[in-house]
Amino acid sequence: MYYKPKLGKWKMTENLKTEWIPSVLSVFEKFVDRTPGSSIEKKKFYLAWYHPIVDKELARKSLTEIKTVLNSFIANTDLTMLDGNKVLEVKSTKVSKGRASTQIQKQVNFDEILCFGDDWTDEFMFEDLPEKIHSIRVGFKKNKRKAQCSFALRVRRILQYLL
């Protein structure tokens, strides 16, 4: 959500509304009470409901219920739900690495851009990036990128070579 221009101060990529957070937080809190082992992560622009140590069947049932409740709440808003690895995130569709990258590209004229990502959320960034950008997924999972690198050590070597 923030970027820092060279020799400048940190800036937000765009202004975001946060009035939705208390309502979604209330829903998450009810499910934390009903789902032992689950927890909430609250950040400035998103909320996450974690269930890594919850019994699989209970987690599946709670996840289905929470998504049903939230679907009606986020309908016709700019909010989205991301169902990750034992986590459900709710955030504005405007919060993404891809949108931030696009904003930065508008500010600065680069000859070449190389983009690395190692998380499932980076796939959204890769989708938002223009075709001319070289993007590489770090890890073994299937991805939407032209290239893949299996180990972070190799990424460091690539970056050292480029420097």
N, CA, C and O of each residue as an XYZ file, in Angstrom:
652
protein
N       0.801     -1.200      0.000
C       0.000      0.000      0.000
C       0.842      1.261      0.000
O       0.354      2.345     -0.319
N       2.110      1.115      0.359
C       2.983      2.283      0.419
C       4.183      2.078     -0.493
O       4.640      0.952     -0.688
N       4.673      3.136     -1.031
C       5.915      3.100     -1.785
C       6.701      4.359     -1.471
O       6.151      5.364     -1.021
N       7.993      4.281     -1.719
C       8.850      5.426     -1.407
C       9.609      5.819     -2.667
O      10.479      5.080     -3.127
N       9.278      6.984     -3.226
C      10.035      7.456     -4.381
C      11.478      7.748     -3.970
O      11.755      8.083     -2.818
N      12.372      7.617     -4.918
C      13.771      7.911     -4.629
C      13.870      9.337     -4.080
O      13.335     10.277     -4.667
N      14.548      9.478     -2.973
C      14.737     10.755     -2.289
C      13.423     11.378     -1.810
O      13.355     12.588     -1.593
N      12.391     10.566     -1.645
C      11.110     11.098     -1.197
C      10.633     10.448      0.080
O      11.340      9.655      0.701
N       9.422     10.800      0.460
C       8.802     10.229      1.651
C       7.837      9.125      1.230
O       7.389      9.072      0.084
N       7.529      8.250      2.179
C       6.587      7.172      1.914
C       5.236      7.756      1.522
O       4.760      8.719      2.122
N       4.618      7.142      0.484
C       3.315      7.582      0.010
C       2.400      6.371     -0.136
O       2.848      5.263     -0.433
N       1.106      6.610      0.079
C       0.121      5.555     -0.171
C      -0.142      5.490     -1.666
O      -0.147      6.511     -2.353
N      -0.363      4.262     -2.167
C      -0.667      4.136     -3.584
C      -2.021      4.747     -3.902
O      -2.213      5.302     -4.984
N      -2.957      4.650     -2.974
C      -4.261      5.287     -3.113
C      -4.966      5.269     -1.759
O      -4.642      4.459     -0.891
N      -5.925      6.162     -1.591
C      -6.674      6.210     -0.333
C      -7.701      5.093     -0.296
O      -8.390      4.826     -1.281
N      -7.790      4.453      0.842
C      -8.710      3.331      0.996
C      -9.681      3.567      2.132
O      -9.353      4.207      3.132
N     -10.883      3.039      1.961
C     -11.886      3.095      3.022
C     -11.646      1.934      3.980
O     -11.275      0.839      3.557
N     -11.859      2.177      5.263
C     -11.671      1.120      6.265
C     -12.894      0.953      7.167
O     -12.829      0.242      8.170
N     -13.996      1.594      6.822
C     -15.177      1.517      7.697
C     -15.775      0.114      7.744
O     -16.589     -0.169      8.624
N     -15.401     -0.759      6.838
C     -15.886     -2.129      6.802
C     -15.223     -3.009      7.875
O     -15.778     -4.041      8.252
N     -14.066     -2.616      8.357
C     -13.274     -3.466      9.253
C     -14.027     -3.865     10.529
O     -14.018     -5.049     10.865
N     -14.669     -2.959     11.251
C     -15.367     -3.397     12.476
C     -16.441     -4.471     12.219
O     -16.602     -5.382     13.031
N     -17.164     -4.371     11.116
C     -18.205     -5.364     10.828
C     -17.616     -6.740     10.551
O     -18.098     -7.743     11.076
N     -16.577     -6.787      9.729
C     -15.942     -8.067      9.412
C     -15.224     -8.611     10.643
O     -15.233     -9.818     10.885
N     -14.609     -7.738     11.412
C     -13.939     -8.157     12.642
C     -14.934     -8.813     13.597
O     -14.610     -9.806     14.249
N     -16.127     -8.267     13.680
C     -17.168     -8.842     14.531
C     -17.508    -10.270     14.086
O     -17.670    -11.161     14.919
N     -17.614    -10.477     12.787
C     -17.897    -11.823     12.252
C     -16.738    -12.758     12.601
O     -16.957    -13.864     13.095
N     -15.508    -12.312     12.345
C     -14.344    -13.139     12.647
C     -14.284    -13.492     14.134
O     -13.971    -14.629     14.487
N     -14.580    -12.533     14.998
C     -14.535    -12.781     16.442
C     -15.534    -13.856     16.852
O     -15.233    -14.692     17.704
N     -16.718    -13.837     16.251
C     -17.712    -14.872     16.565
C     -17.201    -16.253     16.178
O     -17.438    -17.233     16.885
N     -16.491    -16.325     15.040
C     -15.980    -17.618     14.594
C     -14.750    -18.053     15.395
O     -14.506    -19.252     15.525
N     -13.990    -17.134     15.921
C     -12.882    -17.485     16.808
C     -13.445    -18.100     18.090
O     -12.903    -19.078     18.605
N     -14.531    -17.525     18.599
C     -15.177    -18.066     19.799
C     -15.726    -19.473     19.563
O     -15.696    -20.318     20.457
N     -16.228    -19.715     18.349
C     -16.852    -21.011     18.024
C     -15.866    -22.033     17.477
O     -16.203    -23.209     17.342
N     -14.632    -21.587     17.156
C     -13.657    -22.479     16.515
C     -12.351    -22.437     17.298
O     -11.468    -21.640     16.983
N     -12.218    -23.286     18.316
C     -10.999    -23.296     19.131
C      -9.749    -23.511     18.272
O      -9.706    -24.383     17.404
N      -8.744    -22.689     18.544
C      -7.492    -22.793     17.792
C      -7.385    -21.800     16.650
O      -6.314    -21.630     16.067
N      -8.503    -21.135     16.323
C      -8.440    -20.137     15.256
C      -8.081    -18.783     15.858
O      -8.213    -18.569     17.063
N      -7.620    -17.869     14.993
C      -7.215    -16.551     15.470
C      -7.425    -15.514     14.370
O      -7.717    -15.845     13.221
N      -7.267    -14.260     14.754
C      -7.476    -13.143     13.832
C      -6.196    -12.331     13.738
O      -5.511    -12.096     14.734
N      -5.891    -11.914     12.534
C      -4.816    -10.945     12.326
C      -5.459     -9.688     11.778
O      -6.157     -9.721     10.765
N      -5.216     -8.581     12.459
C      -5.805     -7.314     12.035
C      -4.683     -6.380     11.596
O      -3.768     -6.082     12.363
N      -4.768     -5.937     10.382
C      -3.833     -4.957      9.837
C      -4.621     -3.711      9.471
O      -5.845     -3.675      9.598
N      -3.915     -2.704      9.022
C      -4.562     -1.431      8.735
C      -5.606     -1.551      7.622
O      -6.637     -0.879      7.668
N      -5.343     -2.407      6.618
C      -6.225     -2.471      5.458
C      -6.781     -3.857      5.157
O      -7.419     -4.048      4.122
N      -6.555     -4.826      6.036
C      -7.144     -6.147      5.816
C      -7.277     -6.904      7.125
O      -6.649     -6.573      8.131
N      -8.115     -7.934      7.080
C      -8.308     -8.834      8.213
C      -8.105    -10.267      7.738
O      -8.422    -10.607      6.598
N      -7.580    -11.091      8.618
C      -7.388    -12.499      8.279
C      -7.862    -13.371      9.430
O      -7.631    -13.069     10.601
N      -8.530    -14.463      9.069
C      -8.962    -15.471     10.039
C      -8.115    -16.710      9.793
O      -8.203    -17.338      8.737
N      -7.290    -17.058     10.785
C      -6.373    -18.192     10.665
C      -6.936    -19.411     11.373
O      -7.560    -19.299     12.429
N      -6.706    -20.593     10.773
C      -7.156    -21.839     11.389
C      -6.140    -22.966     11.163
O      -6.527    -24.049     10.725
N      -4.854    -22.740     11.449
C      -3.838    -23.756     11.162
C      -3.863    -24.974     12.079
O      -3.459    -26.062     11.670
N      -4.329    -24.803     13.306
C      -4.307    -25.939     14.236
C      -5.716    -26.436     14.565
O      -5.897    -27.233     15.486
N      -6.690    -25.975     13.829
C      -8.075    -26.390     14.058
C      -8.292    -27.760     13.422
O      -7.760    -28.046     12.350
N      -9.073    -28.600     14.086
C      -9.466    -29.892     13.532
C      -9.963    -29.692     12.097
O     -10.739    -28.772     11.838
N      -9.528    -30.532     11.175
C      -9.831    -30.341      9.748
C     -11.327    -30.252      9.460
O     -11.765    -29.401      8.687
N     -12.089    -31.111     10.068
C     -13.533    -31.117      9.817
C     -14.200    -29.858     10.376
O     -15.059    -29.260      9.727
N     -13.801    -29.469     11.570
C     -14.338    -28.247     12.167
C     -13.921    -27.027     11.342
O     -14.726    -26.123     11.118
N     -12.677    -27.001     10.894
C     -12.191    -25.885     10.077
C     -12.986    -25.798      8.767
O     -13.373    -24.707      8.347
N     -13.228    -26.937      8.128
C     -13.986    -26.952      6.872
C     -15.399    -26.422      7.086
O     -15.893    -25.615      6.300
N     -16.047    -26.885      8.161
C     -17.405    -26.442      8.465
C     -17.433    -24.939      8.786
O     -18.271    -24.207      8.259
N     -16.531    -24.492      9.637
C     -16.480    -23.066     10.006
C     -16.170    -22.198      8.800
O     -16.754    -21.126      8.638
N     -15.261    -22.652      7.958
C     -14.893    -21.892      6.764
C     -16.087    -21.734      5.827
O     -16.307    -20.657      5.272
N     -16.847    -22.796      5.653
C     -18.046    -22.721      4.807
C     -19.035    -21.701      5.381
O     -19.595    -20.888      4.646
N     -19.241    -21.752      6.682
C     -20.183    -20.830      7.330
C     -19.706    -19.381      7.263
O     -20.482    -18.483      6.935
N     -18.442    -19.156      7.570
C     -17.928    -17.786      7.582
C     -17.957    -17.180      6.177
O     -18.242    -15.994      6.013
N     -17.660    -17.996      5.173
C     -17.710    -17.498      3.796
C     -19.137    -17.159      3.385
O     -19.356    -16.198      2.647
N     -20.103    -17.933      3.852
C     -21.505    -17.643      3.556
C     -21.917    -16.310      4.162
O     -22.552    -15.489      3.499
N     -21.557    -16.098      5.417
C     -21.885    -14.842      6.094
C     -21.210    -13.671      5.394
O     -21.846    -12.650      5.133
N     -19.929    -13.813      5.091
C     -19.171    -12.710      4.489
C     -19.565    -12.432      3.043
O     -19.512    -11.286      2.598
N     -19.958    -13.465      2.307
C     -20.385    -13.246      0.914
C     -21.519    -12.245      0.831
O     -21.517    -11.371     -0.036
N     -22.485    -12.363      1.722
C     -23.603    -11.423      1.686
C     -23.146    -10.028      2.114
O     -23.661     -9.023      1.624
N     -22.181     -9.974      3.027
C     -21.697     -8.679      3.499
C     -20.884     -7.944      2.425
O     -21.036     -6.735      2.256
N     -20.027     -8.663      1.704
C     -19.132     -7.993      0.760
C     -19.727     -7.828     -0.634
O     -19.116     -7.212     -1.508
N     -20.929     -8.384     -0.840
C     -21.573     -8.215     -2.147
C     -21.739     -6.721     -2.442
O     -22.093     -5.937     -1.562
N     -21.481     -6.352     -3.676
C     -21.615     -4.963     -4.136
C     -20.673     -3.993     -3.410
O     -20.993     -2.814     -3.255
N     -19.522     -4.487     -2.969
C     -18.488     -3.634     -2.381
C     -17.195     -3.887     -3.155
O     -17.161     -4.727     -4.054
N     -16.156     -3.175     -2.810
C     -14.855     -3.447     -3.441
C     -14.024     -4.408     -2.586
O     -12.803     -4.477     -2.726
N     -14.699     -5.149     -1.699
C     -14.005     -6.114     -0.851
C     -13.954     -7.473     -1.528
O     -14.811     -7.823     -2.340
N     -12.927     -8.226     -1.168
C     -12.779     -9.577     -1.693
C     -12.319    -10.504     -0.583
O     -11.712    -10.070      0.396
N     -12.615    -11.791     -0.748
C     -12.148    -12.821      0.170
C     -11.103    -13.647     -0.557
O     -11.287    -14.032     -1.712
N     -10.009    -13.913      0.131
C      -8.971    -14.779     -0.414
C      -8.843    -15.979      0.513
O      -8.516    -15.839      1.691
N      -9.106    -17.153     -0.033
C      -9.061    -18.384      0.733
C      -7.689    -19.014      0.511
O      -7.439    -19.623     -0.529
N      -6.805    -18.863      1.491
C      -5.432    -19.347      1.355
C      -5.203    -20.631      2.115
O      -6.142    -21.372      2.408
N      -3.952    -20.888      2.431
C      -3.567    -22.081      3.159
C      -3.869    -21.891      4.643
O      -3.063    -21.323      5.381
N      -5.024    -22.365      5.068
C      -5.486    -22.271      6.460
C      -5.676    -20.831      6.909
O      -5.483    -20.499      8.079
N      -6.058    -19.978      5.960
C      -6.340    -18.584      6.264
C      -7.394    -18.065      5.300
O      -7.419    -18.438      4.127
N      -8.257    -17.210      5.805
C      -9.245    -16.517      4.977
C      -9.022    -15.028      5.185
O      -9.136    -14.527      6.303
N      -8.704    -14.328      4.113
C      -8.441    -12.892      4.201
C      -9.592    -12.115      3.585
O     -10.205    -12.553      2.611
N      -9.872    -10.973      4.158
C     -10.827    -10.027      3.588
C     -10.087     -8.714      3.439
O      -9.473     -8.217      4.384
N     -10.154     -8.159      2.235
C      -9.447     -6.911      1.959
C     -10.094     -6.217      0.783
O     -10.909     -6.802      0.069
N      -9.728     -4.981      0.590
C     -10.183     -4.238     -0.577
C      -9.506     -4.813     -1.811
O      -8.354     -5.242     -1.747
N     -10.206     -4.824     -2.915
C      -9.599     -5.272     -4.168
C      -8.485     -4.319     -4.595
O      -7.671     -4.652     -5.455
N      -8.455     -3.150     -3.998
C      -7.417     -2.172     -4.322
C      -6.099     -2.458     -3.599
O      -5.078     -1.840     -3.899
N      -6.123     -3.393     -2.649
C      -4.913     -3.749     -1.916
C      -4.274     -4.941     -2.611
O      -4.720     -6.078     -2.456
N      -3.227     -4.668     -3.377
C      -2.504     -5.757     -4.020
C      -1.127     -5.286     -4.449
O      -0.910     -4.112     -4.748
N      -0.217     -6.222     -4.470
C       1.142     -5.912     -4.902
C       1.139     -5.507     -6.372
O       1.947     -4.680     -6.795
N       0.232     -6.088     -7.145
C       0.138     -5.742     -8.564
C      -0.262     -4.295     -8.773
O       0.335     -3.592     -9.589
N      -1.263     -3.850     -8.043
C      -1.689     -2.440     -8.149
C      -0.579     -1.506     -7.684
O      -0.342     -0.465     -8.296
N       0.101     -1.878     -6.600
C       1.199     -1.046     -6.113
C       2.322     -0.990     -7.145
O       2.891      0.073     -7.394
N       2.636     -2.131     -7.739
C       3.682     -2.172     -8.762
C       3.320     -1.295     -9.953
O       4.168     -0.588    -10.497
N       2.065     -1.346    -10.348
C       1.606     -0.530    -11.476
C       1.734      0.953    -11.148
O       2.150      1.745    -11.993
N       1.377      1.330     -9.918
C       1.502      2.733     -9.497
C       2.957      3.191     -9.554
O       3.252      4.291    -10.021
N       3.855      2.346     -9.079
C       5.276      2.699     -9.082
C       5.791      2.836    -10.515
O       6.579      3.734    -10.812
N       5.346      1.949    -11.394
C       5.785      2.015    -12.792
C       5.344      3.315    -13.453
O       6.032      3.823    -14.339
N       4.217      3.852    -13.038
C       3.743      5.121    -13.586
C       4.629      6.281    -13.141
O       4.749      7.289    -13.837
N       5.254      6.121    -11.962
C       6.073      7.183    -11.394
C       7.488      7.230    -11.973
O       8.088      8.299    -12.089
N       8.006      6.065    -12.330
C       9.411      5.964    -12.743
C       9.496      5.220    -14.076
O       8.760      4.263    -14.315
N      10.395      5.673    -14.927
C      10.599      5.012    -16.215
C      11.767      4.028    -16.088
O      12.922      4.441    -15.990
N      11.466      2.740    -16.090
C      12.487      1.704    -15.974
C      12.787      1.107    -17.344
O      11.896      0.974    -18.184
N      14.050      0.750    -17.561
C      14.413      0.055    -18.799
C      13.929     -1.388    -18.753
O      13.347     -1.882    -19.719
N      14.164     -2.053    -17.651
C      13.767     -3.447    -17.459
C      13.256     -3.614    -16.036
O      13.707     -2.923    -15.123
N      12.320     -4.528    -15.851
C      11.811     -4.828    -14.518
C      11.818     -6.335    -14.332
O      11.341     -7.084    -15.184
N      12.369     -6.767    -13.202
C      12.416     -8.167    -12.829
C      11.636     -8.317    -11.532
O      11.927     -7.638    -10.548
N      10.661     -9.191    -11.527
C       9.769     -9.344    -10.373
C       9.817    -10.782     -9.873
O       9.591    -11.720    -10.638
N      10.113    -10.953     -8.579
C      10.129    -12.268     -7.946
C       8.968    -12.358     -6.962
O       8.577    -11.358     -6.360
N       8.423    -13.551     -6.801
C       7.384    -13.786     -5.808
C       7.459    -15.213     -5.302
O       7.798    -16.125     -6.056
N       7.142    -15.412     -4.021
C       7.233    -16.760     -3.451
C       5.974    -17.186     -2.708
O       5.983    -18.198     -2.007
N       4.898    -16.430     -2.851
C       3.698    -16.687     -2.070
C       2.499    -16.759     -3.004
O       2.536    -16.222     -4.111
N       1.434    -17.424     -2.559
C       0.252    -17.540     -3.420
C      -0.347    -16.183     -3.731
O      -0.957    -16.003     -4.785
N      -0.183    -15.216     -2.822
C      -0.721    -13.881     -3.095
C       0.061    -13.164     -4.183
O      -0.449    -12.226     -4.796
N       1.292    -13.593     -4.430
C       2.082    -12.986     -5.501
C       1.508    -13.308     -6.878
O       1.782    -12.596     -7.844
N       0.721    -14.364     -6.974
C       0.098    -14.701     -8.255
C      -0.797    -13.562     -8.743
O      -0.898    -13.317     -9.945
N      -1.446    -12.869     -7.807
C      -2.274    -11.712     -8.185
C      -1.396    -10.591     -8.730
O      -1.772     -9.901     -9.678
N      -0.237    -10.417     -8.129
C       0.700     -9.405     -8.617
C       1.136     -9.773    -10.029
O       1.147     -8.920    -10.918
N       1.491    -11.020    -10.239
C       1.937    -11.453    -11.557
C       0.868    -11.197    -12.618
O       1.175    -10.790    -13.738
N      -0.389    -11.443    -12.250
C      -1.486    -11.224    -13.198
C      -1.625     -9.755    -13.582
O      -1.971     -9.441    -14.721
N      -1.357     -8.855    -12.640
C      -1.522     -7.418    -12.881
C      -0.360     -6.791    -13.638
O      -0.494     -5.701    -14.193
N       0.769     -7.470    -13.662
C       1.950     -6.892    -14.295
C       1.849     -6.954    -15.823
O       1.311     -7.918    -16.369
N       2.360     -5.939    -16.505
C       2.381     -5.976    -17.968
C       3.261     -7.121    -18.477
O       4.170     -7.563    -17.775
N       2.998     -7.592    -19.673
C       3.732     -8.706    -20.256
C       5.228     -8.455    -20.361
O       6.019     -9.393    -20.265
N       5.630     -7.195    -20.558
C       7.049     -6.903    -20.768
C       7.914     -7.110    -19.518
O       9.141     -7.140    -19.610
N       7.277     -7.252    -18.358
C       8.017     -7.441    -17.116
C       8.407     -8.907    -16.971
O       7.608     -9.807    -17.229
N       9.634     -9.127    -16.558
C      10.147    -10.477    -16.341
C       9.743    -10.907    -14.937
O      10.166    -10.297    -13.955
N       8.938    -11.941    -14.835
C       8.456    -12.367    -13.527
C       8.853    -13.812    -13.280
O       8.791    -14.661    -14.169
N       9.263    -14.065    -12.042
C       9.752    -15.389    -11.668
C       9.127    -15.803    -10.347
O       9.145    -15.055     -9.370
N       8.584    -16.993    -10.335
C       8.004    -17.576     -9.122
C       9.085    -18.375     -8.426
O       9.724    -19.229     -9.040
N       9.294    -18.104     -7.147
C      10.283    -18.826     -6.362
C       9.554    -19.929     -5.607
O       8.661    -19.654     -4.807
N       9.933    -21.168     -5.860
C       9.296    -22.299     -5.208
C       8.889    -23.357     -6.204
O       9.145    -23.231     -7.402
N       8.256    -24.398     -5.706
C       7.931    -25.551     -6.523
C       6.494    -25.585     -7.030
O       6.173    -26.382     -7.912
N       5.631    -24.738     -6.493
C       4.217    -24.808     -6.864
C       3.987    -24.279     -8.271
O       4.715    -23.411     -8.753
N       2.954    -24.822     -8.923
C       2.592    -24.345    -10.251
C       2.197    -22.879    -10.180
O       1.682    -22.408     -9.166
N       2.446    -22.169    -11.266
C       2.178    -20.748    -11.253
C       1.843    -20.248    -12.645
O       1.845    -21.006    -13.615
N       1.559    -18.963    -12.725
C       1.156    -18.333    -13.982
C       2.305    -17.566    -14.616
O       2.070    -16.734    -15.493
N       3.523    -17.815    -14.208
C       4.678    -17.081    -14.686
C       5.395    -17.807    -15.797
O       5.256    -19.016    -15.983
N       6.162    -17.031    -16.525
C       6.963    -17.583    -17.612
C       8.132    -18.397    -17.073
O       8.585    -19.346    -17.713
N       8.616    -18.023    -15.900
C       9.801    -18.675    -15.347
C       9.562    -19.074    -13.900
O       8.689    -18.537    -13.218
N      10.364    -20.029    -13.455
C      10.260    -20.491    -12.080
C      11.658    -20.809    -11.573
O      12.495    -21.327    -12.311
N      11.895    -20.500    -10.330
C      13.173    -20.763     -9.683
C      12.850    -21.514     -8.403
O      12.033    -21.059     -7.603
N      13.489    -22.666     -8.205
C      13.086    -23.513     -7.092
C      13.616    -23.092     -5.729
O      13.020    -23.454     -4.714
N      14.709    -22.344     -5.666
C      15.293    -22.021     -4.368
C      15.613    -20.537     -4.245
O      16.035    -19.890     -5.204
N      15.402    -20.015     -3.038
C      15.702    -18.607     -2.769
C      17.184    -18.312     -2.966
O      17.543    -17.206     -3.371
N      18.051    -19.286     -2.686
C      19.491    -19.091     -2.878
C      19.795    -18.752     -4.339
O      20.653    -17.913     -4.615
N      19.106    -19.391     -5.259
C      19.307    -19.092     -6.682
C      18.872    -17.673     -7.011
O      19.489    -17.005     -7.841
N      17.810    -17.212     -6.360
C      17.353    -15.833     -6.568
C      18.440    -14.868     -6.121
O      18.737    -13.896     -6.815
N      19.031    -15.133     -4.965
C      20.112    -14.271     -4.478
C      21.278    -14.239     -5.462
O      21.876    -13.188     -5.689
N      21.596    -15.387     -6.041
C      22.685    -15.437     -7.022
C      22.347    -14.622     -8.272
O      23.200    -13.923     -8.819
N      21.105    -14.721     -8.711
C      20.675    -13.949     -9.865
C      20.806    -12.467     -9.570
O      21.328    -11.713    -10.391
N      20.335    -12.042     -8.399
C      20.410    -10.627     -8.034
C      21.853    -10.156     -7.879
O      22.189     -9.046     -8.292
N      22.706    -10.988     -7.289
C      24.117    -10.617     -7.173
C      24.750    -10.450     -8.550
O      25.542     -9.535     -8.773
N      24.396    -11.336     -9.464
C      24.919    -11.251    -10.829
C      24.491     -9.957    -11.497
O      25.282     -9.326    -12.199
N      23.256     -9.562    -11.286
C      22.738     -8.349    -11.899
C      23.364     -7.086    -11.314
O      23.484     -6.073    -12.002
N      23.761     -7.148    -10.046
C      24.375     -5.988     -9.414
C      25.800     -5.852     -9.859
O      26.494     -4.928     -9.434
